[in-house]
Amino acid sequence: MRSFSAIVKLTCRHALRSHIFHLLLGVLIFAVTFIPGTVGGGTAGDFIRVSLLYSLWAVSLILALSSIWLGCFVMTTDVDSYQLHMIVSKPVSKVVIWLAKWTGVNLINLALLILSGLLIYGIILYRYNNGDFPKEEREKIRNEVMVGRRVYSAERPDFDLLSREVLRRRVARLRLQGTAVDTSPASQEKMLKDVRREVVTADSELKSRQRKIWRFPGLPEGIATPIYLRYRPYIGKVASEDQRMTRVLLCAGVPRQKEPAKGNSVFDAKQANYDIYMIPLSQNPEQVMSGEFHEKELRPEWKVVAPDGSVVISAENFDPSGSSQFYQPADGPKLLIRAVGFFENYMRAVLVIALELIILSGFACSFGGCMSMPVAVFVEAGYLLFGSFAVYMTGLTYLAGAADRFGVFIAKLLLVVVIPLQAFEVTGAVASGELLEWSFIWTLFWYYFLCRALPLFLLCIWIYRKRELGLIIRK
């Protein structure tokens, strides 16, 4: 244990003496203080949200790059300078050396992450407390940004099952008409993807003067805090360009005891003892900007949560030009309920970034213990690029030919062993006030650290332990 702590201290001391720590700290301080000052335009809430988003993103990017470089550097420097030859001549295991180097790099990264994270938190609080914001805007920031809200999504149909059924009926109709149908696997897969795209688009589309109803299950009973409805409509097409003002009328379902003599509910929830009455959230259709997120508050006294823990929301399209509105499943509508404060949710985001840095530094130490400095950096960069490329390929909705299908197959194989950095991207969620669930953090730890990173660490430690240092001669 004494040898382990001694190597950890030497690793940290070497980083301090080489001014790596001071350089990274200066870059981080510059990033978290300079980036928020470049943000302009929009509302006060947008300013706080973008400042938080960009600052956290800059810190995670800088520390991720430093983890790769520093881990490879501390492992290869001792070999190149022949210091490791002297250390292993003493009763010190190479496994202890590897673990001590990894621990030292993590201590440096975690110290920098905590310092920069607290600095960002302090800057955000200072801007919120000292900003010249109207009372309504300040309340909006506190309820939508500086909070941790649990997200509830609407029920969605089984798109895969619906797509197969639509494709089956379409093929049967073509055959009845005497049209030849290509039954090859490649053609059937392409047809299924096209049909699925049509099904998802049809489910997302809300035509003019029509109403769409969403049901949100799983909400807790007796909610004493407001429920926030977040939604983002698109006009004409699901794209950020060519968006404009539109009108929509939102309604919330209020459960009421059934009255056998009347029974004039607008929407019957098919429950045993209550109906759902749709109550408009505004007197007239509201004018909103399409392509942007909007939120509506559902007050606790409205009692919109049904006895089965569900909430019903509807939207009616009143677009002046009669164009269709589109509501993407990823963009809502969603219901958000306050679960924790801003500091706790913010520290959960810092914890996720810390887990990412631990994994990256482990890869760097693993590759650095087996290879030279340039090769180790190149291999880890390639590993991370393969993960990002695999996520992009598996997300393709249209495959042009055999080459694309082969690429998707290879991408799915890569995702079995590589770790995509997109999985650790939580800055957008914390900047939007969405709660980072402990189950999500545990999934990251289990699925990526224990099941993927740790086996690679153990393999590289074994190679590092068997590495013959006498063959390494630098001239």
Secondary structure, 3 states (H helix, E strand, C coil): CHHHHHHHHHHHHHHHHCCHHHHHHHHHHHHHHHHHHHCCCCCHHHHHHHHHHHHHHHHHHHHHHHHHHHHHHHHHHHHHCCHHHHHCCCCCCHHHHHHHHHHHHHHHHHHHHHHHHHHHHHHHHHHHHHCCCCHHHHHHHHHHCCCEEEEEECCCCCHHHHHHHHHHHHHHHHHHCCCCCCCCHHHHHHHHHHHHHHHHHHHHEECCCCEEEEEECCCCCCCCCCEEEEECCEECCCCCCCCCEEEEEEEEEEEEECCCCCCCCCECCCCCCEEEEEEECCCCCEEEECCCCEEEEECHHHCCCCCCCCEEEEEEECCCCCCCEECCHHHCCEEEEEEECHHHHHHHHHHHHHHHHHHHHHHHHHHHHHCCHHHHHHHHHHHHHHHHHHHHHHCCCCCCCHHHHHHHHHHHHHHHHCCCHHHHCCHHHHHCCECCCHHHHHHHHHHHHHHHHHHHHHHHHHHHHHCCHHHCCCC
